[in-house]
Amino acid sequence: MSGAIWAIGEVAGGAPTRLTRELATLARALGDAAGRPAASVLVGPEALAAAPALAEHGPDVIAVQVDASDRPIAAVIAEHVATLVREREPAYLLLGFTDDGRDVAGILQALLEWGVLANSSGVGWAGTGPLAEMSVFGGRLLTRSQFSEDRGLVIVRPSAVAAETAPAPGRVEQVEVAPAADLPAVRIVDRITEASEVVSIEEATTIVAGGRGVGGPEGFGIVEELADVLGGAVGATRAVVDAGWIGYAHQIGQTGKSVKPQLYLAAGISGAIQHKVGMQTSGTIVAINRDPDAPIAEFADLMVVGDLFEILPRLSAAVRARRG
Ligand SMILES: Cc1cc2nc3c(=O)[nH]c(=O)nc-3n(C[C@H](O)[C@H](O)[C@H](O)COP(=O)(O)OP(=O)(O)OC[C@H]3O[C@@H](n4cnc5c(N)ncnc54)[C@H](O)[C@@H]3O)c2cc1C
């Protein structure tokens, strides 16, 4: 396994997250390109339950089944992965651009003293190491970076690759490892789930997103209604999150989430580059905007020019009528 490329995964509801399946696919592709072994690693109380589904993407899965009920999962993952890294000496770890993934990367960086390439929107292989593409300066510049040593951590944004199953699934190996370090004793005292996060925007196949054009927090009512009838999730721009109209969990873009639904319906969103980088790989982009020259017209598949307060309720009613 020495020199291997590992995908460090996350589990939600007993299954690998979409980003975790993307990372496993990426690890396999990089392993193939580099002629190096690849593996996925799952750590936590649902590691074993989620491992077979992850193995379908190719690399073998190393599953560390541990309790994490009263500790932040990122700390639990990092301290076990650090031990595994010392034992098996992989060269590169891929982590997801999520709250937990970034925490895991931070802890591993401190424990292993490895470098980090953060915020990668694409990862290829060049020479002897990964080549990470990152967008900087508000999306105005795309950089390509490599590690100066033959090891490192790469934080990968969602949708950098599409999750694909492999011709033959990998094996699942259950291992027991001791945590690498006694991390500061942060204990979880309470868990609060935001009701609005019931349909996660990262997993949604349909997203109805609202921008400043919705006019205020109450304007999100018609956005939520349409998302609801379409069975989708609600997205938002940073402008409206900063204004406090909706929670950060909904923010899409450079400083929010990256999404790749089949349908992205943008209502009252101008299409700034920092928003575009988080949703441009969506299947079909439909924009509703009263300004025909809004920047989003340049990359939307369909531009509906008009007032969203007229169009959204009529769309919701039409979808409902069609469903009977
Ligand atoms: C470092 C940095 C990071 C950033 N990160 C992000 C990020 O992650 N995500 C993000 O979204 N932004 C981000 N931004 C902000 C970004 O630059 C834009 O300011 C923001 O996306 C604009 O949001 P908006 O489209 O909602 O608002 P606006 O640009 O104000 O657009 C509102 C649109 O609504 C239309 N409109 C108004 N009324 C109606 C109506 N009744 N019917 C139909 N259309 C209507 C207008 O024509 C307009 O096009 C970032 C900026 C910086 C500098």
PDBQT file of the ligand as one rigid body, heavy atoms in Angstrom, charges set to zero:
ROOT
HETATM    1  C1  LIG A 401     -14.783  36.415  -2.144  1.00  0.00    +0.000 C 
HETATM    2  C2  LIG A 401     -16.225  36.361  -2.527  1.00  0.00    +0.000 A 
HETATM    3  C3  LIG A 401     -16.909  35.170  -2.358  1.00  0.00    +0.000 A 
HETATM    4  C4  LIG A 401     -18.251  35.069  -2.728  1.00  0.00    +0.000 A 
HETATM    5  N1  LIG A 401     -18.905  33.875  -2.578  1.00  0.00    +0.000 NA
HETATM    6  C5  LIG A 401     -20.160  33.760  -3.042  1.00  0.00    +0.000 A 
HETATM    7  C6  LIG A 401     -20.848  32.518  -2.972  1.00  0.00    +0.000 A 
HETATM    8  O1  LIG A 401     -20.340  31.500  -2.463  1.00  0.00    +0.000 OA
HETATM    9  N2  LIG A 401     -22.102  32.448  -3.478  1.00  0.00    +0.000 N 
HETATM   10  C7  LIG A 401     -22.722  33.535  -4.044  1.00  0.00    +0.000 A 
HETATM   11  O2  LIG A 401     -23.861  33.387  -4.483  1.00  0.00    +0.000 OA
HETATM   12  N3  LIG A 401     -22.113  34.733  -4.080  1.00  0.00    +0.000 NA
HETATM   13  C8  LIG A 401     -20.852  34.873  -3.593  1.00  0.00    +0.000 A 
HETATM   14  N4  LIG A 401     -20.259  36.100  -3.621  1.00  0.00    +0.000 N 
HETATM   15  C9  LIG A 401     -21.090  37.278  -3.957  1.00  0.00    +0.000 C 
HETATM   16  C10 LIG A 401     -21.276  37.489  -5.457  1.00  0.00    +0.000 C 
HETATM   17  O3  LIG A 401     -20.220  38.261  -5.972  1.00  0.00    +0.000 OA
HETATM   18  C11 LIG A 401     -22.604  38.247  -5.727  1.00  0.00    +0.000 C 
HETATM   19  O4  LIG A 401     -22.598  39.454  -5.010  1.00  0.00    +0.000 OA
HETATM   20  C12 LIG A 401     -23.865  37.475  -5.337  1.00  0.00    +0.000 C 
HETATM   21  O5  LIG A 401     -23.830  36.168  -5.879  1.00  0.00    +0.000 OA
HETATM   22  C13 LIG A 401     -25.087  38.205  -5.877  1.00  0.00    +0.000 C 
HETATM   23  O6  LIG A 401     -26.235  37.585  -5.381  1.00  0.00    +0.000 OA
HETATM   24  P1  LIG A 401     -27.625  37.736  -6.106  1.00  0.00    +0.000 P 
HETATM   25  O7  LIG A 401     -27.535  37.185  -7.490  1.00  0.00    +0.000 OA
HETATM   26  O8  LIG A 401     -28.629  37.174  -5.185  1.00  0.00    +0.000 OA
HETATM   27  O9  LIG A 401     -27.875  39.309  -6.111  1.00  0.00    +0.000 OA
HETATM   28  P2  LIG A 401     -27.799  40.393  -7.263  1.00  0.00    +0.000 P 
HETATM   29  O10 LIG A 401     -26.484  40.349  -7.945  1.00  0.00    +0.000 OA
HETATM   30  O11 LIG A 401     -28.226  41.660  -6.655  1.00  0.00    +0.000 OA
HETATM   31  O12 LIG A 401     -28.885  39.907  -8.332  1.00  0.00    +0.000 OA
HETATM   32  C14 LIG A 401     -30.252  39.963  -8.134  1.00  0.00    +0.000 C 
HETATM   33  C15 LIG A 401     -30.928  39.626  -9.454  1.00  0.00    +0.000 C 
HETATM   34  O13 LIG A 401     -32.325  39.523  -9.261  1.00  0.00    +0.000 OA
HETATM   35  C16 LIG A 401     -32.992  40.068 -10.380  1.00  0.00    +0.000 C 
HETATM   36  N5  LIG A 401     -34.323  40.468  -9.936  1.00  0.00    +0.000 N 
HETATM   37  C17 LIG A 401     -34.652  41.448  -9.061  1.00  0.00    +0.000 A 
HETATM   38  N6  LIG A 401     -35.992  41.466  -8.834  1.00  0.00    +0.000 NA
HETATM   39  C18 LIG A 401     -36.518  40.460  -9.595  1.00  0.00    +0.000 A 
HETATM   40  C19 LIG A 401     -37.839  39.955  -9.794  1.00  0.00    +0.000 A 
HETATM   41  N7  LIG A 401     -38.903  40.482  -9.150  1.00  0.00    +0.000 N 
HETATM   42  N8  LIG A 401     -38.022  38.932 -10.652  1.00  0.00    +0.000 NA
HETATM   43  C20 LIG A 401     -36.973  38.375 -11.320  1.00  0.00    +0.000 A 
HETATM   44  N9  LIG A 401     -35.691  38.822 -11.168  1.00  0.00    +0.000 NA
HETATM   45  C21 LIG A 401     -35.467  39.827 -10.305  1.00  0.00    +0.000 A 
HETATM   46  C22 LIG A 401     -32.106  41.228 -10.823  1.00  0.00    +0.000 C 
HETATM   47  O14 LIG A 401     -32.328  41.527 -12.183  1.00  0.00    +0.000 OA
HETATM   48  C23 LIG A 401     -30.715  40.661 -10.552  1.00  0.00    +0.000 C 
HETATM   49  O15 LIG A 401     -30.180  40.021 -11.707  1.00  0.00    +0.000 OA
HETATM   50  C24 LIG A 401     -18.920  36.205  -3.257  1.00  0.00    +0.000 A 
HETATM   51  C25 LIG A 401     -18.217  37.409  -3.406  1.00  0.00    +0.000 A 
HETATM   52  C26 LIG A 401     -16.888  37.483  -3.055  1.00  0.00    +0.000 A 
HETATM   53  C27 LIG A 401     -16.160  38.781  -3.257  1.00  0.00    +0.000 C 
ENDROOT
TORSDOF 0
